[in-house]
């Protein structure tokens, strides 16, 4: 277990120390969701936190969508905000212990929240959770951020090296529609799982 464990994240939520929380779906992810047409696909949002993305997906008819977060606080927040949402699809647990098979995994501030020592493990687990040809889509930071606490940074060179053994890099481009405080700091990515 790293320093950034369940207790660390629960304390952040209890103290309302959640500077990463936009209070709404991230615009690049909203645009991506709006481009999807098959509402039957299975979707996972790992480390989703308060996860306005899952609300949006459910509203758009993607009812086969799941969230896993290590902290019970944000899971409870989602249930309070959405009393008619199927709470069984909101899982409190460790992403690295999660099992399932998904068509799509949405990445939204989870990768950058993990201790960098877990990055290779993250990539392998993402691959494990995806069906053949399944995709990761979402946002990664394109800056050298903190090296001692989340959010941890990265850049395209780092991401290609990490992901390419397990994924085809289909898209990795600067976001044009980030919120102002993240402008110029986000990459929209789409990675397709390789058959190994």
C-alpha positions in Angstrom: 0.0 0.0 0.0 1.3 3.4 -0.8 1.0 6.6 1.1 -2.0 7.5 -1.1 -4.4 4.9 0.3 -8.0 4.7 1.3 -7.4 6.8 4.5 -5.6 9.5 2.5 -8.4 9.9 0.0 -11.2 9.6 2.6 -9.5 12.4 4.6 -9.3 14.6 1.5 -13.1 14.2 0.9 -14.0 14.7 4.5 -12.0 17.9 4.6 -13.4 19.1 1.3 -9.8 19.2 0.0 -10.9 18.2 -3.5 -9.3 20.7 -5.9 -9.5 18.3 -8.8 -13.3 18.1 -8.5 -14.8 20.2 -11.3 -18.4 20.0 -10.0 -19.4 18.9 -13.5 -18.4 16.5 -16.3 -15.1 17.4 -17.9 -15.8 19.1 -21.3 -13.5 16.8 -23.3 -15.1 13.7 -21.8 -18.5 15.1 -22.4 -17.7 15.6 -26.1 -16.4 12.1 -26.3 -19.5 10.6 -24.6 -21.6 12.6 -27.0 -19.8 10.8 -29.9 -20.7 7.3 -28.7 -23.8 5.7 -30.1 -24.0 2.2 -28.7 -25.5 2.6 -25.3 -25.3 -1.1 -24.6 -21.5 -1.0 -24.1 -20.0 -1.8 -20.7 -18.1 1.1 -19.2 -15.9 1.4 -16.1 -14.8 4.7 -14.5 -11.9 3.8 -12.1 -11.0 6.2 -9.3 -14.0 8.3 -10.3 -14.5 10.3 -7.1 -17.7 12.4 -7.2 -17.9 11.3 -10.9 -20.2 13.6 -12.7 -19.2 11.5 -15.7 -21.3 8.6 -14.5 -24.3 10.8 -14.0 -24.0 12.1 -17.6 -23.5 8.6 -19.0 -26.6 7.3 -17.2 -28.6 10.3 -18.4 -27.5 9.5 -22.0 -28.7 5.9 -21.6 -25.4 4.2 -20.9 -26.8 2.2 -18.0 -24.2 -0.5 -18.2 -21.7 1.9 -16.5 -19.8 1.2 -13.3 -17.6 3.1 -11.0 -14.9 1.9 -8.6 -13.3 4.2 -6.0 -11.3 3.4 -2.9 -13.0 5.9 -0.8 -16.6 5.5 0.4 -17.2 9.3 0.7 -17.5 10.1 -3.0 -19.5 6.9 -3.7 -22.0 8.1 -1.0 -22.1 11.5 -2.6 -23.1 10.1 -5.9 -25.9 8.1 -4.3 -27.2 11.2 -2.5 -27.1 13.2 -5.7 -28.7 10.5 -7.7 -31.2 8.5 -5.6 -32.6 6.7 -8.6 -29.2 5.5 -9.9 -28.5 1.8 -9.5 -26.2 1.9 -6.5 -25.0 -1.7 -7.2 -22.9 -0.2 -10.1 -21.1 2.1 -7.7 -18.3 0.0 -6.1 -16.2 1.1 -3.1 -12.9 -0.8 -3.5 -9.4 -1.0 -4.7 -9.1 -0.7 -8.5 -6.2 -3.2 -8.4 -8.5 -5.8 -6.9 -11.4 -5.1 -9.2 -12.4 -7.7 -11.7 -14.7 -7.5 -14.8 -14.6 -7.1 -18.5 -15.4 -3.8 -20.1 -15.7 -2.3 -23.6 -14.5 1.1 -22.4 -12.7 2.5 -19.5 -12.9 6.3 -19.0 -9.7 7.9 -17.5 -10.4 11.1 -15.6 -7.8 12.2 -13.1 -7.2 8.7 -11.8 -3.8 7.9 -13.4 -2.4 11.2 -12.1 -3.6 10.4 -8.5 -1.7 7.2 -8.3 1.8 6.9 -6.8 4.1 6.7 -9.9 5.4 3.4 -8.6 2.0 1.9 -9.5 2.0 3.0 -13.1 3.1 -0.2 -14.7 0.6 -2.1 -12.5 -2.1 0.3 -13.6 -1.5 -0.3 -17.3 -1.5 -4.1 -16.8 -4.8 -3.9 -14.8 -6.4 -1.6 -17.4 -5.5 -4.2 -20.1 -6.8 -7.0 -17.9 -10.2 -5.3 -17.4 -10.8 -4.6 -21.0 -12.4 -7.0 -23.5 -10.3 -7.7 -26.6 -10.2 -4.5 -28.6 -11.6 -2.5 -25.7 -10.5 1.1 -25.2 -9.3 3.5 -22.7 -10.4 7.0 -23.4 -10.0 10.2 -21.4 -7.6 12.7 -20.1 -3.9 12.6 -19.0 -1.9 15.6 -17.9 0.9 16.9 -20.2 3.1 18.7 -17.6 5.6 17.9 -15.0 3.4 18.3 -12.0 4.1 17.3 -8.4 6.6 14.6 -7.7 5.8 14.1 -4.0 1.9 14.2 -3.9 -1.0 14.0 -6.4 -1.5 15.1 -9.0 1.6 13.4 -10.6 2.6 14.6 -14.1 3.6 13.0 -17.3 4.0 13.7 -21.0 3.4 11.9 -24.3 6.9 10.3 -24.3 6.2 8.8 -20.9 2.7 7.6 -21.9 3.8 6.0 -25.2 6.5 4.0 -23.3 4.1 2.9 -20.6 1.1 2.0 -22.7 2.4 0.8 -26.0 3.4 -2.7 -24.9 -0.3 -3.3 -24.1 -2.2 -0.8 -26.2 -2.4 0.7 -29.6 -2.1 4.5 -29.3 -5.0 5.6 -31.4 -5.2 9.2 -30.2 -3.1 11.5 -28.0 -3.6 15.1 -28.7 -3.8 18.4 -26.7 -7.4 19.2 -25.6 -8.9 22.3 -27.2 -11.8 22.4 -24.8 -10.3 22.1 -21.3 -11.6 24.2 -18.5 -9.5 27.4 -18.2 -7.5 26.2 -15.2 -6.4 23.1 -17.1 -5.9 24.7 -20.5 -2.8 23.6 -22.2 -2.2 20.9 -19.6 -4.5 18.1 -20.8 -4.2 15.4 -23.5 -7.2 13.6 -24.8 -6.2 9.9 -25.3 -7.7 6.9 -26.9 -5.9 3.6 -26.5 -7.1 0.2 -27.9 -6.1 -3.0 -26.1 -3.7 -5.3 -27.9 -4.3 -9.0 -27.9 -1.3 -10.4 -26.1 
